[in-house]
Amino acid sequence: IDHTRDHETLVKELVAEGPYDLVVDAISIPSTISITAAVLNAQGGGEIHAMLPPFGPETLPKGVTRKFSSWSVPLGEDENEGLLRWTFHSYLPLAVAKDRLLPLPTQKVSGGLGGLNEALDVLNKGVSGVKIAIHPWE
């Protein structure tokens, strides 16, 4: 889903595809939370599973809640040993093999640790769908 598209159009299209039993916002920035919240609101409420905590106070529609937790935390629990094995030995290799899980492209900032401020400037301008990397040993 291209979250940079027009908010109203995107929400309308997503609502038409629903209803949804589970909503995961993998980006979890204010603009994407707004989209997922609007979609859930249109179907009467629900829970947004977010990959990041809120950046500050946020107002969600009545009946819409946000739940933040790292996806991998439950995998470390003893009772989920089978899920851990399945995730890393079955699901992830198959998803990669079928091009269902693709790595983000990387934008490298030169200069090693001296390039850290430039890398942070890039992040502060806003990035989406790309990793920003430095090589500290340069």
C-alpha positions in Angstrom: 0.0 0.0 0.0 1.5 3.3 -1.0 0.8 5.4 2.1 1.8 8.6 0.4 -1.2 8.6 -1.9 -4.2 10.9 -1.2 -5.5 10.1 2.3 -9.2 10.1 1.5 -8.9 8.0 -1.7 -6.7 5.5 0.0 -9.0 5.1 3.0 -12.0 4.7 0.7 -10.2 2.0 -1.3 -9.1 0.1 1.8 -12.5 0.3 3.4 -14.0 -1.2 0.2 -11.6 -4.2 0.5 -12.5 -4.9 4.1 -13.7 -5.6 6.7 -10.4 -6.6 8.4 -9.9 -9.0 11.3 -6.3 -7.9 11.9 -4.7 -4.6 11.0 -0.9 -4.2 11.3 0.7 -0.9 10.6 4.3 -1.8 9.7 5.4 1.8 9.3 3.5 3.2 12.3 4.2 6.9 11.7 1.4 9.5 12.4 0.3 9.6 8.8 0.0 5.8 8.4 -1.7 5.5 11.8 -4.2 8.0 10.6 -5.0 5.9 7.6 -5.4 2.7 9.5 -7.4 4.4 12.2 -9.8 5.8 9.6 -10.2 2.3 8.0 -11.0 0.7 11.3 -13.3 3.5 12.3 -15.3 2.9 9.1 -15.8 -0.7 10.0 -16.9 0.2 13.6 -13.6 0.1 15.4 -10.8 -2.2 16.1 -7.2 -2.5 17.1 -4.1 -1.2 15.2 -1.1 -3.4 15.8 1.8 -0.9 15.4 5.5 -1.5 15.0 6.5 1.7 16.7 5.2 3.4 19.8 3.4 6.8 19.3 5.6 9.7 18.6 3.6 11.9 20.9 0.0 12.3 22.0 -2.4 11.0 19.3 -6.2 11.1 18.9 -7.8 8.0 17.6 -11.5 7.7 16.7 -13.7 6.2 19.4 -13.5 2.4 19.3 -10.0 2.4 17.7 -7.1 1.5 19.9 -3.3 1.2 19.2 -1.3 -1.7 20.5 2.5 -1.5 20.2 4.8 -4.4 20.7 7.7 -5.8 18.9 6.7 -8.7 16.6 9.5 -10.9 17.8 9.0 -10.6 21.6 6.6 -13.5 21.9 9.0 -15.7 19.9 11.4 -15.7 22.8 8.8 -17.1 25.2 9.3 -20.8 26.1 5.7 -21.7 25.1 6.3 -20.3 21.6 9.4 -22.4 20.7 7.5 -24.1 17.8 6.4 -20.7 16.5 10.0 -19.5 16.6 11.2 -22.5 14.7 8.4 -22.2 12.1 9.0 -18.4 11.7 12.7 -18.8 10.9 12.8 -22.2 9.3 9.6 -22.2 7.3 7.8 -18.9 6.9 10.6 -16.5 6.3 12.6 -18.7 3.9 9.4 -19.4 1.9 8.4 -15.8 1.9 11.8 -14.7 0.5 11.8 -17.5 -2.0 8.4 -16.5 -3.4 9.3 -12.8 -3.4 6.7 -12.0 -0.8 9.2 -10.6 1.6 11.6 -8.2 0.1 14.5 -6.3 1.7 14.4 -2.5 1.6 16.8 -0.8 -0.7 19.7 0.8 1.1 20.9 4.4 0.7 24.5 4.6 1.9 25.9 7.8 3.4 29.6 8.1 3.0 32.1 9.3 5.5 31.9 6.6 8.2 31.0 8.0 11.7 31.8 11.5 10.3 28.8 11.0 8.0 26.4 10.4 10.9 25.0 13.9 11.0 24.4 13.8 7.2 22.5 10.5 7.7 20.4 11.9 10.5 19.6 14.9 8.3 18.4 12.5 5.6 16.2 10.8 8.2 14.8 14.1 9.5 13.8 15.1 6.0 11.7 11.9 5.9 12.4 8.6 4.2 10.1 5.8 3.3 10.8 2.4 1.9 14.6 2.8 2.2 17.2 2.1 4.9 19.8 4.7 5.6 23.2 3.2 6.3 26.7 4.3 7.2 29.9 2.2 7.4 31.6 3.2 10.6 35.0 1.9 9.6 35.2 4.2 6.5 
